[in-house]
Amino acid sequence: MSQESVAVITGASRGLGRSIAIHLSRQGYRLALIARNQKELEQLKHELNKPDDKVQCFRFDLSNFAEIASLVDRIHTSFGSIDVLINNAGVGFYKPLSEHSTDEINAIINVNLTAPIILSKFVSEIMQQQKLGHIINIGSDLAQKPLANMTPYVASKHGVQGMSQSLLREVKEDGVKVTVINSGIVDTYFHGGVQGEQPSDKSLKPDELAQLVLQVLQQPGYQLIDQITVHPLHQEF
């Protein structure tokens, strides 16, 4: 992707999404930042110190499926193109399935799987018309090595894996790439954690994973990295 490409990032207000936004902004990308927390979005925009034609914030609940098409249209109208979609937002809880409420299960599936599918539907249509685009889905190594006490989360990430591979086969002839990055433990706010509390040798840093996202985007147009699995060497599962 070239400078001035437009990247849409979900879960952009904190953690990995925030780091991805910072790295892409430094490379000249124009950004559409999506998250539920308006205050944190505005803080990030202030830190990026870019004008409105370079960075725009969209407060949005990804479980509001009926409004996703309108959101994509607003972004496309504002920027004129959508070149990159990074489905990063995620929800998960570490506890036995029997202790998950129905609402928690729905939240996990809605945010981790259904929203990326619907976003990818509308964004990929634009990318196919452009004959250019790249969708990056942030998956999990748990899709390949399931862990107990995270059943709904693992199921959602299995879905992301399958969705990524299937969609790629639909859109690649139109010049659209799809990549899934299956990461291990990342030192973020995930499932109520506090960023910085994970042991340094047993967790990936958001900035490191954001740099990997950038490297994927920087590959020549004829090259495709369709899947990456990365986790700490000393991760215990």
C-alpha positions as CSV (number, residue, x, y, z in Angstrom):
1,M,0.0,0.0,0.0
2,S,1.1,3.5,-0.8
3,Q,1.1,6.6,1.4
4,E,-2.3,8.3,1.6
5,S,-4.0,4.9,1.6
6,V,-7.1,4.8,3.8
7,A,-7.1,2.3,6.6
8,V,-10.2,1.5,8.8
9,I,-9.3,0.1,12.2
10,T,-11.8,-1.3,14.7
11,G,-11.0,-1.4,18.4
12,A,-8.8,1.6,17.7
13,S,-9.0,3.4,21.0
14,R,-6.7,1.2,23.1
15,G,-4.3,-1.8,23.1
16,L,-3.3,-3.3,19.7
17,G,-5.7,-1.2,17.7
18,R,-4.2,2.0,19.1
19,S,-0.7,0.8,18.3
20,I,-1.7,-0.1,14.8
21,A,-3.2,3.4,14.3
22,I,0.0,5.1,15.5
23,H,2.3,3.0,13.3
24,L,0.1,3.5,10.2
25,S,-0.2,7.2,10.8
26,R,3.6,7.5,10.9
27,Q,3.7,5.9,7.5
28,G,1.2,8.5,6.0
29,Y,-2.0,6.4,6.1
30,R,-5.2,8.2,6.4
31,L,-7.2,6.6,9.2
32,A,-10.8,5.9,10.1
33,L,-10.7,4.9,13.8
34,I,-13.7,2.9,15.2
35,A,-14.3,2.2,18.8
36,R,-17.1,2.7,21.4
37,N,-15.1,5.1,23.7
38,Q,-15.3,8.5,22.2
39,K,-13.0,10.1,24.8
40,E,-10.2,7.6,24.1
41,L,-10.7,8.0,20.3
42,E,-10.3,11.8,20.7
43,Q,-7.2,11.4,22.9
44,L,-5.7,9.2,20.2
45,K,-6.5,11.7,17.5
46,H,-5.0,14.5,19.5
47,E,-1.8,12.4,20.0
48,L,-1.6,11.6,16.2
49,N,-1.8,15.4,15.6
50,K,-3.3,15.1,12.2
51,P,-6.0,17.2,10.5
52,D,-9.5,15.9,9.9
53,D,-8.7,14.9,6.3
54,K,-6.1,12.5,7.7
55,V,-7.7,11.1,10.8
56,Q,-11.4,10.7,11.7
57,C,-13.0,9.1,14.7
58,F,-16.2,7.0,14.5
59,R,-17.9,6.1,17.8
60,F,-19.7,2.9,17.0
61,D,-20.9,-0.3,18.7
62,L,-20.0,-3.2,16.4
63,S,-22.9,-5.2,17.6
64,N,-25.2,-2.7,15.9
65,F,-25.2,-4.8,12.7
66,A,-28.1,-2.8,11.0
67,E,-26.0,0.3,11.0
68,I,-22.7,-1.1,9.7
69,A,-23.5,-0.5,6.0
70,S,-24.2,3.2,6.9
71,L,-20.9,3.4,8.8
72,V,-18.9,2.1,5.9
73,D,-20.7,4.5,3.5
74,R,-19.9,7.4,5.8
75,I,-16.2,6.5,5.9
76,H,-16.1,5.9,2.1
77,T,-17.8,9.2,1.4
78,S,-15.4,11.1,3.8
79,F,-12.2,9.6,2.4
80,G,-13.1,8.7,-1.2
81,S,-11.7,5.2,-0.9
82,I,-11.1,2.3,1.6
83,D,-7.9,0.6,1.0
84,V,-7.3,-1.3,4.2
85,L,-9.7,-2.9,6.8
86,I,-8.2,-4.1,10.1
87,N,-10.7,-6.2,12.0
88,N,-9.1,-5.9,15.4
89,A,-11.8,-5.4,18.0
90,G,-12.2,-8.3,20.3
91,V,-14.1,-9.5,23.4
92,G,-13.3,-12.6,25.6
93,F,-13.7,-14.0,29.1
94,Y,-11.5,-16.6,30.8
95,K,-13.9,-18.9,32.6
96,P,-15.6,-22.2,32.0
97,L,-18.4,-22.3,29.5
98,S,-20.9,-23.0,32.3
99,E,-20.1,-19.7,33.8
100,H,-20.6,-17.6,30.7
101,S,-23.9,-15.9,30.5
102,T,-25.9,-15.9,27.3
103,D,-25.3,-12.2,26.9
104,E,-21.5,-12.7,27.2
105,I,-21.6,-15.5,24.6
106,N,-23.5,-13.3,22.2
107,A,-21.1,-10.4,22.8
108,I,-18.1,-12.5,22.0
109,I,-19.6,-13.9,18.8
110,N,-21.1,-10.6,17.7
111,V,-17.9,-8.6,18.1
112,N,-15.3,-11.2,17.2
113,L,-17.0,-12.9,14.3
114,T,-20.3,-11.5,13.0
115,A,-19.2,-7.8,12.9
116,P,-16.0,-8.6,11.0
117,I,-18.0,-10.7,8.5
118,I,-20.5,-7.8,7.9
119,L,-17.8,-5.2,7.8
120,S,-15.8,-7.3,5.3
121,K,-18.9,-7.7,3.2
122,F,-19.4,-4.0,2.6
123,V,-15.8,-3.0,2.5
124,S,-14.8,-5.8,0.1
125,E,-17.4,-4.7,-2.3
126,I,-15.7,-1.3,-2.4
127,M,-12.3,-2.9,-2.7
128,Q,-13.4,-5.1,-5.6
129,Q,-14.6,-2.1,-7.5
130,Q,-11.3,-0.4,-6.8
131,K,-9.4,-3.5,-7.9
132,L,-7.3,-2.9,-4.8
133,G,-7.5,-3.6,-1.1
134,H,-6.3,-5.5,1.9
135,I,-8.4,-6.9,4.8
136,I,-6.4,-8.0,7.9
137,N,-8.2,-10.0,10.5
138,I,-6.6,-10.3,14.0
139,G,-7.2,-13.9,14.9
140,S,-5.7,-16.0,17.7
141,D,-3.4,-19.0,18.0
142,L,-6.1,-20.5,20.1
143,A,-7.9,-21.2,16.8
144,Q,-5.2,-23.8,16.2
145,K,-4.4,-24.7,19.8
146,P,-7.6,-24.4,21.8
147,L,-7.4,-23.5,25.5
148,A,-9.8,-24.6,28.2
149,N,-12.1,-22.0,29.8
150,M,-12.4,-19.9,26.6
151,T,-14.8,-21.9,24.6
152,P,-16.9,-19.1,23.0
153,Y,-13.8,-17.0,22.3
154,V,-12.0,-20.0,20.7
155,A,-15.1,-20.8,18.6
156,S,-15.2,-17.2,17.4
157,K,-11.5,-17.2,16.3
158,H,-12.0,-20.5,14.5
159,G,-14.7,-18.7,12.6
160,V,-12.4,-15.8,11.8
161,Q,-9.9,-18.3,10.4
162,G,-12.4,-19.9,8.1
163,M,-14.0,-16.6,7.1
164,S,-10.6,-15.2,6.1
165,Q,-9.7,-18.2,3.9
166,S,-13.1,-18.3,2.2
167,L,-13.3,-14.6,1.6
168,L,-9.8,-14.6,0.1
169,R,-10.9,-17.1,-2.5
170,E,-13.8,-14.8,-3.4
171,V,-12.0,-11.6,-3.9
172,K,-8.3,-12.2,-4.8
173,E,-9.0,-12.2,-8.6
174,D,-10.1,-8.5,-8.1
175,G,-6.8,-7.6,-6.5
176,V,-8.0,-7.8,-2.9
177,K,-5.9,-9.5,-0.3
178,V,-7.1,-11.1,3.0
179,T,-4.7,-11.9,5.8
180,V,-5.3,-13.4,9.2
181,I,-2.8,-12.8,11.9
182,N,-3.0,-15.5,14.6
183,S,-1.4,-14.0,17.7
184,G,-0.5,-15.5,21.0
185,I,-0.9,-13.6,24.3
186,V,-0.7,-9.8,23.7
187,D,0.0,-7.4,26.6
188,T,-3.3,-5.4,26.3
189,Y,-6.5,-4.8,28.2
190,F,-8.1,-8.0,26.9
191,H,-10.6,-9.7,29.2
192,G,-10.2,-7.0,31.9
193,G,-6.4,-7.1,32.0
194,V,-4.2,-4.1,32.6
195,Q,-1.6,-3.3,29.9
196,G,1.9,-3.8,31.2
197,E,1.0,-6.5,33.7
198,Q,2.0,-9.5,31.5
199,P,5.5,-11.0,31.9
200,S,7.7,-9.5,29.3
201,D,8.9,-13.0,28.0
202,K,5.5,-14.5,27.9
203,S,3.5,-11.9,26.0
204,L,3.7,-9.9,22.7
205,K,3.8,-6.2,22.9
206,P,1.2,-4.2,21.0
207,D,3.9,-2.2,19.2
208,E,5.6,-5.4,18.0
209,L,2.4,-6.8,16.6
210,A,1.5,-3.5,15.0
211,Q,4.9,-3.5,13.3
212,L,4.0,-7.0,11.9
213,V,0.7,-5.6,10.5
214,L,2.7,-2.9,8.8
215,Q,5.1,-5.4,7.3
216,V,2.2,-7.4,5.9
217,L,0.8,-4.2,4.2
218,Q,4.2,-3.4,2.8
219,Q,4.5,-6.5,0.7
220,P,4.6,-6.0,-3.1
221,G,1.2,-6.2,-4.8
222,Y,1.9,-9.6,-6.3
223,Q,2.7,-11.2,-3.0
224,L,0.2,-12.4,-0.4
225,I,0.8,-13.3,3.2
226,D,-2.5,-15.1,3.8
227,Q,-1.8,-16.3,7.4
228,I,0.8,-15.7,10.1
229,T,1.0,-17.3,13.5
230,V,3.1,-15.5,16.1
231,H,3.4,-16.0,19.8
232,P,6.0,-15.6,22.6
233,L,8.7,-18.3,22.6
234,H,7.9,-19.0,26.3
235,Q,4.1,-19.0,26.0
236,E,3.0,-21.9,28.1
237,F,0.3,-23.3,25.7
